[in-house]
Amino acid sequence: MAQAAAVAKPPAPPRRRRASATPRRLPYLLIAPAALLMLGFIAYPVISVFYYSLQNYNPTKPWRNGFAGFDNFVHAFTDDPQFWDTLTFSAKWVFVEVGLQLLFGLALALIVNQTFVGRSLGRALVFSPWAVSGVLTSAIWVLLYNSQTGITRYLADAGIGEYGTSWLSDTSTVFPAAIVADLWRGVPFFAILILADLQSVSKDLYEAAEVDGASRIKQFWHITLPHLKDAIVLSTLLRAVWEFNNVDLLYTLTGGGPAGETTTLPLYIANTSVDAHNFGYASALTTVAFVILLFCSMVYLRLSKFGGGDK
Amino acid sequence: MITKEATEVTPVPVRVPGAPDRRPTRHRRAWDEAPRWQIYLPLGIYLVFTLVPFYWILLFALRPAGSTSLVPWPMTFEHFEKVWNERDFAVYFQNSVITGVATLLLTTGVALAGGYALARFDFRIKRGFMLALLCTQFVPGALLLVPLFQIFAELKMINSLGSVIIAETVFQLPLSMILISGFIRNVPYSLEEAAWVDGCNRLTAFRIVVLPLLRPGLIAVGSFAFVHAWNHFLFALMFLSDQTKQTIPVGLNTLMSADSVDLGALAAGGIIAAVPVVIVFAFIQKWLITGFSAGAVKG
């Protein structure tokens, strides 16, 4: 058998085969595990969300379940003021949060990119909140903002403000309070990504600029910033999407309150599905959120001409 | 090894008659040499903002319940004992370690294979696959909870750490793969080809030539995966109903949402949650920055 096969097919010269290298199936084999995991645990759930968005689906009210067409969407856009409120708050949250993170993160990266005594310790310290994100950030800031033993108490002792106030339960202070808590761990993220990219700027460029007598501001504007552009565009986009989608922080910090003041759209969706069991409607809202994100991201990438410059 | 600093402290010029005028004109000042105060002042302010919350949680964890002192003295470890023993943090800790390490290994392994394919081959579905990877970034993980729950229920994986490990891995994969393929692209292909010529097969060439150069990148990606799995709580909250299967963030959330919040216990639990991640982070900090900077490889 083996011999017959060998006779029928003269073996190709092995060296040449290997040199020409690309076995056709290899790349597919290599991406198969990742592709399968993503098909099963992202693509399929996404599709089922689209499917449910056209259904009345509420496990606690099975008699009303069934095909609903676009009723869920119509309801969201025409008579659900909460949808609009949470959508506006989401936009405000993402805009302010990511803007400030970018500003401070860029500044921080530029500072710790310099050579100075104690640089590695300084870096480790200012970046450390990045590592303790999530629920822990909330836990820490819940302690800080606590009305009895939080920072307001000590401020009141010092004659600033009054006793017993909690910045998290007052509608006028909850937004900045939550923003600050989120900045605490968000700024290091930006700084790390930008710093990584800063390190690959060639020193020669700056030296050449020196020779030409360019000021540091000019160097920043004409060398550093253009070099960082792709990193900034990408990290801003990822962060914006992440801030939009993230429910951990606000869920555990404010619970969306006081009086729904800090409820983002995803938080509203989570409440609708997990607490109210209205899964059909929640799926419709998810679909809307997904489309909005996708649309905004595309517009953003187009406007910023991402990756246009190099390669 | 002559630094800019050294050139700047040239001694006061002594005028030698006849010598060319060597009065220092405008000094060459690279961008990385701002005046000291421009570094230390903003850094100091930012450091205060960073460290006060850390100090605060330490304060609550170490001072006796009911104390309002701003110094954690007399020091007590009652909160830690309570959280570790009575609030099951010993069990949560173990579960979190398992979840974190498994997610790290799975993510890095799968992303390494996929990343290699994306970096080194041209194949028909490559563009589509890349686009799919990017699109996953817009998928709100939290909002897929219900369908994911149904899937894991179908697979009889509810209440096993496996469900959380898979979910965390899947949501870490796209970005990890994009990053790793970027790192691999930075390793000159000619290095690999040279190894083939020397008789290595693809796998050996990869192991001997590429993998060592990828180390900073892999450490960065792996640590990201670990930290995310360690910190994230929604998946664990939803897929693990058994108390003894829970992870630390869920434990923290329980402490926070209790009717009367025990601030000391919350602080102690927070520190237990933070310590491993901070250690890992301090350790890999150097790798993290190089890992993300593209020019890590000398050609």
Chai-1 contact restraints between the chains, C-beta under 6 A:
chainA,res_idxA,chainB,res_idxB,connection_type,confidence,min_distance_angstrom,max_distance_angstrom,comment,restraint_id
A,P27,B,A117,contact,1.0,0.0,6.0,A-B,restraint_1
A,P27,B,F121,contact,1.0,0.0,6.0,A-B,restraint_2
A,P27,B,F123,contact,1.0,0.0,6.0,A-B,restraint_3
A,L30,B,A113,contact,1.0,0.0,6.0,A-B,restraint_4
A,L30,B,Y116,contact,1.0,0.0,6.0,A-B,restraint_5
A,L30,B,A117,contact,1.0,0.0,6.0,A-B,restraint_6
A,I31,B,G114,contact,1.0,0.0,6.0,A-B,restraint_7
A,I31,B,A117,contact,1.0,0.0,6.0,A-B,restraint_8
A,P33,B,V110,contact,1.0,0.0,6.0,A-B,restraint_9
A,A34,B,V110,contact,1.0,0.0,6.0,A-B,restraint_10
A,A34,B,G114,contact,1.0,0.0,6.0,A-B,restraint_11
A,A34,B,L173,contact,1.0,0.0,6.0,A-B,restraint_12
A,L37,B,V170,contact,1.0,0.0,6.0,A-B,restraint_13
A,F41,B,V170,contact,1.0,0.0,6.0,A-B,restraint_14
A,I42,B,T136,contact,1.0,0.0,6.0,A-B,restraint_15
A,I42,B,V139,contact,1.0,0.0,6.0,A-B,restraint_16
A,P45,B,L144,contact,1.0,0.0,6.0,A-B,restraint_17
A,P45,B,P147,contact,1.0,0.0,6.0,A-B,restraint_18
A,P45,B,L148,contact,1.0,0.0,6.0,A-B,restraint_19
A,S48,B,P147,contact,1.0,0.0,6.0,A-B,restraint_20
A,I111,B,I39,contact,1.0,0.0,6.0,A-B,restraint_21
A,I111,B,P42,contact,1.0,0.0,6.0,A-B,restraint_22
A,I111,B,L43,contact,1.0,0.0,6.0,A-B,restraint_23
A,Q114,B,D32,contact,1.0,0.0,6.0,A-B,restraint_24
A,Q114,B,A34,contact,1.0,0.0,6.0,A-B,restraint_25
A,Q114,B,I39,contact,1.0,0.0,6.0,A-B,restraint_26
A,T115,B,D32,contact,1.0,0.0,6.0,A-B,restraint_27
A,F116,B,I39,contact,1.0,0.0,6.0,A-B,restraint_28
A,G122,B,L43,contact,1.0,0.0,6.0,A-B,restraint_29
A,A124,B,A282,contact,1.0,0.0,6.0,A-B,restraint_30
A,A124,B,Q285,contact,1.0,0.0,6.0,A-B,restraint_31
A,V126,B,Y46,contact,1.0,0.0,6.0,A-B,restraint_32
A,V126,B,T50,contact,1.0,0.0,6.0,A-B,restraint_33
A,P129,B,T50,contact,1.0,0.0,6.0,A-B,restraint_34
A,A131,B,V227,contact,1.0,0.0,6.0,A-B,restraint_35
A,A131,B,V277,contact,1.0,0.0,6.0,A-B,restraint_36
A,A131,B,V278,contact,1.0,0.0,6.0,A-B,restraint_37
A,A131,B,F281,contact,1.0,0.0,6.0,A-B,restraint_38
A,V132,B,A274,contact,1.0,0.0,6.0,A-B,restraint_39
A,S133,B,N231,contact,1.0,0.0,6.0,A-B,restraint_40
A,G134,B,N231,contact,1.0,0.0,6.0,A-B,restraint_41
A,G134,B,P249,contact,1.0,0.0,6.0,A-B,restraint_42
A,V135,B,F233,contact,1.0,0.0,6.0,A-B,restraint_43
A,V135,B,P249,contact,1.0,0.0,6.0,A-B,restraint_44
A,V135,B,L252,contact,1.0,0.0,6.0,A-B,restraint_45
A,V135,B,N253,contact,1.0,0.0,6.0,A-B,restraint_46
A,L136,B,G270,contact,1.0,0.0,6.0,A-B,restraint_47
A,L136,B,A273,contact,1.0,0.0,6.0,A-B,restraint_48
A,L136,B,A274,contact,1.0,0.0,6.0,A-B,restraint_49
A,A139,B,L252,contact,1.0,0.0,6.0,A-B,restraint_50
A,A139,B,L266,contact,1.0,0.0,6.0,A-B,restraint_51
A,A139,B,G270,contact,1.0,0.0,6.0,A-B,restraint_52
A,I140,B,P53,contact,1.0,0.0,6.0,A-B,restraint_53
A,I140,B,I57,contact,1.0,0.0,6.0,A-B,restraint_54
A,L143,B,W56,contact,1.0,0.0,6.0,A-B,restraint_55
A,L143,B,I57,contact,1.0,0.0,6.0,A-B,restraint_56
A,L143,B,F60,contact,1.0,0.0,6.0,A-B,restraint_57
A,L144,B,P53,contact,1.0,0.0,6.0,A-B,restraint_58
A,L144,B,W56,contact,1.0,0.0,6.0,A-B,restraint_59
A,L195,B,I289,contact,1.0,0.0,6.0,A-B,restraint_60
A,A196,B,I289,contact,1.0,0.0,6.0,A-B,restraint_61
A,A196,B,F292,contact,1.0,0.0,6.0,A-B,restraint_62
A,A196,B,S293,contact,1.0,0.0,6.0,A-B,restraint_63
A,Q199,B,S293,contact,1.0,0.0,6.0,A-B,restraint_64
A,S200,B,S293,contact,1.0,0.0,6.0,A-B,restraint_65
A,S200,B,A294,contact,1.0,0.0,6.0,A-B,restraint_66
A,S200,B,G295,contact,1.0,0.0,6.0,A-B,restraint_67
A,Y206,B,A30,contact,1.0,0.0,6.0,A-B,restraint_68
A,Y206,B,W31,contact,1.0,0.0,6.0,A-B,restraint_69
A,E210,B,R28,contact,1.0,0.0,6.0,A-B,restraint_70
A,R216,B,W31,contact,1.0,0.0,6.0,A-B,restraint_71
A,Q219,B,W31,contact,1.0,0.0,6.0,A-B,restraint_72
A,V241,B,Q137,contact,1.0,0.0,6.0,A-B,restraint_73
A,V241,B,F138,contact,1.0,0.0,6.0,A-B,restraint_74
A,N245,B,P140,contact,1.0,0.0,6.0,A-B,restraint_75
A,V247,B,A142,contact,1.0,0.0,6.0,A-B,restraint_76
A,T252,B,N253,contact,1.0,0.0,6.0,A-B,restraint_77
A,T252,B,M256,contact,1.0,0.0,6.0,A-B,restraint_78
A,P266,B,P140,contact,1.0,0.0,6.0,A-B,restraint_79
A,I269,B,L143,contact,1.0,0.0,6.0,A-B,restraint_80
A,S273,B,V146,contact,1.0,0.0,6.0,A-B,restraint_81
A,F279,B,V146,contact,1.0,0.0,6.0,A-B,restraint_82
A,T286,B,L143,contact,1.0,0.0,6.0,A-B,restraint_83
A,L293,B,F138,contact,1.0,0.0,6.0,A-B,restraint_84
A,L294,B,F138,contact,1.0,0.0,6.0,A-B,restraint_85
